[in-house]
Amino acid sequence: MKKILFIAIIMTLGLSMQAQKYAFVDTEYILKNIPAFEAANEQLNQSSQKWQKEIEAVYAEVETLYQNYQTENVFLSNEMKVKKEEEIVAKEKAARQLQAKYFGAEGELSKKREALIKPIQDDVYNAIREMANDQSYAAIFDKAAGGVLLFSDPKYDISDDILEKLGYKK
């Protein structure tokens, strides 16, 4: 009797697992096909390059101050040496602060990325979630997110369907 019950449970589980649908998407592909995402990335790159040049200019000033200090060092009094050293250290500290302001975890680049890219990513996520609900997918995997995906049959890739749902493909 227990054997029959066990076999019935196994068969029921097998049938329910067989009925589940799975799909995968490539969010990297999806995002590359959204013009607003590419424009946002370009804007981020331009800001990043501008800020990097600004930081490099400050570091160049630090280098110049240091080189001048090295050449004038012999002629300076101890008091002047200390003053020049403090000036160099202060300028270097300012450069590091500027770097943190632009590129730190809470920096301008991070804030700008949050403002420009997160809404697009949210739209993609919502479209994936809606499609999962509409098509009754048990799971949708993202092959671009670094998950281990050893094989995927292209017929289950719904990336183009997501782009169509977002209005970027017809």
Secondary structure, 3 states (H helix, E strand, C coil): CHHHHHHHHHHHHHHHHHCCEEEEECHHHHHHCCHHHHHHHHHHHHHHHHHHHHHHHHHHHHHHHHHHHHHHHHHCCHHHHHHHHHHHHHHHHHHHHHHHHHHCCCCHHHHHHHHHCHHHHHHHHHHHHHHHHHHCEEEEEECCCCCCCCCCCHHHECHHHHHHHHCCCC
